[in-house]
Amino acid sequence: ERQNITYTTSEGYKCRDSKLHNEKYLKEHMEAYFNVKYKAKIKDSAIKKKQSLKKYLQEAEDFVSKQLWDSAKNSAELALAISPKLERAVTIKLMAYAKIETSQKVLMFLQNAEKYYKNKDYKKSLLSVNEVLAIDSKNNKALNLLGKIKMAESSSKQTLKSLLNQLEVAKNTKDYEHALEI
């Protein structure tokens, strides 16, 4: 191990630490100085990590309370990048993944229900709406579509009833041409 430090001036002159008039530049003092600096830097880094962890976890919890699941998942993942075993962050991440998956299912069932409704396949539309309501009983889109389906089915039943009545009248009056038109 070296006993001295050799300094080089801006003009290119070299000088050993023991030849300088200031003890501050001796090898032992410089090592101590840099050790203190290094430890302070590590401490600052640890403090910043702790602050970041706290910030990401708080953000994740705020996003959960607002039901912003993608953002909650992202903030939880940032917290886990700092502290991989942090239970609260793991819980939030798993909850967010589950909520995102559920939202995707609800969206798929709603899209199917609307497609079936437009094609006047009320039975399949009703099945898809019921799938949504099984997941989220207060889903406004599903409840609105359920109302439309019920009204359409009711209208279809009344139209069918009217046609059957007209056929019965035509049959009783033996007006077969009119019956064929119906």
C-alpha positions as CSV (number, residue, x, y, z in Angstrom):
1,E,0.0,0.0,0.0
2,R,1.2,3.5,-0.8
3,Q,2.4,5.7,2.0
4,N,2.0,9.0,0.2
5,I,-0.2,10.8,-2.3
6,T,1.4,12.6,-5.2
7,Y,-0.4,15.7,-6.4
8,T,-0.1,17.3,-9.8
9,T,-0.6,21.0,-10.2
10,S,-2.4,22.6,-13.1
11,E,1.1,23.6,-14.5
12,G,2.2,19.9,-14.4
13,Y,4.4,20.0,-11.3
14,K,4.3,17.0,-9.0
15,C,4.4,17.2,-5.2
16,R,4.0,14.6,-2.4
17,D,1.5,15.2,0.4
18,S,4.2,15.2,3.1
19,K,5.9,18.2,1.4
20,L,2.8,20.4,1.5
21,H,2.4,22.8,4.3
22,N,-1.2,22.0,5.0
23,E,-2.0,18.7,6.9
24,K,-5.4,18.6,5.3
25,Y,-3.8,17.1,2.2
26,L,-2.0,14.2,4.0
27,K,-3.0,10.8,2.8
28,E,-4.7,9.9,6.1
29,H,-6.7,13.1,6.2
30,M,-7.8,12.7,2.5
31,E,-8.9,9.1,3.1
32,A,-10.9,10.1,6.1
33,Y,-12.4,13.0,4.1
34,F,-13.5,10.8,1.2
35,N,-14.8,8.1,3.6
36,V,-17.0,10.7,5.2
37,K,-18.2,11.9,1.8
38,Y,-18.9,8.4,0.6
39,K,-20.8,7.5,3.7
40,A,-22.8,10.7,3.4
41,K,-23.6,9.9,-0.3
42,I,-24.8,6.4,0.7
43,K,-26.9,7.9,3.5
44,D,-28.4,10.4,1.1
45,S,-29.1,7.6,-1.4
46,A,-30.8,5.6,1.3
47,I,-32.9,8.6,2.4
48,K,-33.9,9.3,-1.2
49,K,-34.9,5.6,-1.7
50,K,-37.0,5.7,1.4
51,Q,-38.7,9.0,0.3
52,S,-39.3,7.6,-3.2
53,L,-40.7,4.4,-1.7
54,K,-43.0,6.3,0.5
55,K,-44.1,8.5,-2.4
56,Y,-44.8,5.6,-4.7
57,L,-46.7,3.7,-2.1
58,Q,-48.8,6.8,-1.2
59,E,-49.5,7.4,-4.9
60,A,-50.6,3.7,-5.3
61,E,-53.0,4.0,-2.4
62,D,-54.4,7.3,-3.7
63,F,-55.0,5.6,-7.1
64,V,-56.7,2.7,-5.4
65,S,-59.1,5.0,-3.6
66,K,-59.9,6.7,-7.0
67,Q,-60.2,3.2,-8.7
68,L,-57.5,4.1,-11.2
69,W,-56.2,0.6,-11.4
70,D,-53.5,1.0,-14.2
71,S,-51.9,3.9,-12.3
72,A,-52.1,2.0,-9.0
73,K,-50.4,-1.0,-10.5
74,N,-47.7,1.2,-12.0
75,S,-47.0,3.0,-8.7
76,A,-47.0,-0.3,-6.8
77,E,-44.4,-1.7,-9.3
78,L,-42.2,1.4,-8.8
79,A,-42.4,0.8,-5.0
80,L,-41.5,-2.9,-5.5
81,A,-38.5,-2.0,-7.7
82,I,-37.1,-0.3,-4.6
83,S,-38.4,-2.8,-2.0
84,P,-39.4,-6.1,-3.7
85,K,-40.9,-7.7,-0.6
86,L,-43.0,-4.8,0.6
87,E,-46.4,-6.4,1.4
88,R,-48.6,-3.4,0.9
89,A,-47.2,-2.8,-2.6
90,V,-47.5,-6.5,-3.5
91,T,-51.2,-6.4,-2.3
92,I,-52.0,-3.2,-4.3
93,K,-50.3,-4.7,-7.4
94,L,-52.3,-7.9,-7.2
95,M,-55.5,-6.1,-6.4
96,A,-54.9,-3.8,-9.4
97,Y,-54.3,-6.7,-11.7
98,A,-57.5,-8.4,-10.6
99,K,-59.5,-5.2,-11.0
100,I,-58.0,-4.6,-14.5
101,E,-58.9,-8.1,-15.5
102,T,-62.4,-7.7,-14.2
103,S,-62.8,-4.4,-16.0
104,Q,-61.7,-6.1,-19.3
105,K,-64.3,-8.9,-18.7
106,V,-67.1,-6.4,-18.1
107,L,-66.1,-4.5,-21.2
108,M,-66.1,-7.6,-23.3
109,F,-69.6,-8.7,-22.0
110,L,-71.0,-5.2,-22.5
111,Q,-69.7,-5.1,-26.1
112,N,-71.2,-8.5,-26.8
113,A,-74.5,-7.5,-25.2
114,E,-74.7,-4.3,-27.3
115,K,-73.8,-6.3,-30.5
116,Y,-76.6,-8.9,-29.8
117,Y,-79.1,-6.1,-29.0
118,K,-78.4,-4.4,-32.3
119,N,-78.9,-7.7,-34.1
120,K,-82.2,-8.1,-32.1
121,D,-80.9,-11.3,-30.4
122,Y,-82.4,-10.3,-27.1
123,K,-81.8,-13.7,-25.4
124,K,-78.0,-13.6,-26.0
125,S,-77.9,-9.9,-25.2
126,L,-79.7,-10.6,-21.9
127,L,-77.2,-13.4,-21.1
128,S,-74.3,-11.0,-21.6
129,V,-75.9,-8.3,-19.5
130,N,-76.5,-10.8,-16.7
131,E,-72.8,-11.7,-16.8
132,V,-71.9,-8.0,-16.3
133,L,-74.4,-7.6,-13.5
134,A,-73.1,-10.7,-11.8
135,I,-69.7,-9.0,-11.7
136,D,-71.0,-5.5,-11.0
137,S,-74.6,-5.3,-10.0
138,K,-74.6,-1.4,-10.2
139,N,-73.1,-1.1,-13.7
140,N,-75.1,1.7,-15.3
141,K,-74.5,0.6,-18.9
142,A,-75.7,-2.9,-18.2
143,L,-78.8,-1.7,-16.3
144,N,-79.7,0.7,-19.1
145,L,-79.3,-2.1,-21.7
146,L,-81.3,-4.4,-19.5
147,G,-84.2,-1.9,-19.6
148,K,-83.9,-1.6,-23.4
149,I,-84.0,-5.4,-23.8
150,K,-87.1,-5.7,-21.6
151,M,-88.9,-3.0,-23.5
152,A,-87.9,-4.6,-26.9
153,E,-89.0,-8.0,-25.7
154,S,-92.3,-6.6,-24.4
155,S,-92.9,-4.8,-27.7
156,S,-92.1,-8.0,-29.6
157,K,-94.5,-10.0,-27.5
158,Q,-97.2,-7.4,-28.0
159,T,-96.6,-7.4,-31.8
160,L,-96.7,-11.2,-31.8
161,K,-99.9,-11.3,-29.7
162,S,-101.5,-8.8,-32.2
163,L,-100.5,-11.0,-35.1
164,L,-101.9,-14.1,-33.5
165,N,-105.2,-12.3,-32.8
166,Q,-105.4,-11.2,-36.4
167,L,-104.7,-14.8,-37.6
168,E,-107.4,-16.1,-35.2
169,V,-109.9,-13.6,-36.6
170,A,-109.0,-14.5,-40.2
171,K,-109.3,-18.2,-39.3
172,N,-112.7,-17.7,-37.7
173,T,-114.0,-15.7,-40.6
174,K,-112.3,-18.1,-43.1
175,D,-110.5,-15.1,-44.7
176,Y,-107.5,-17.2,-45.8
177,E,-106.1,-14.6,-48.1
178,H,-105.9,-12.1,-45.3
179,A,-104.4,-14.8,-43.1
180,L,-101.6,-15.4,-45.6
181,E,-100.9,-11.7,-45.8
182,I,-100.4,-11.5,-42.0
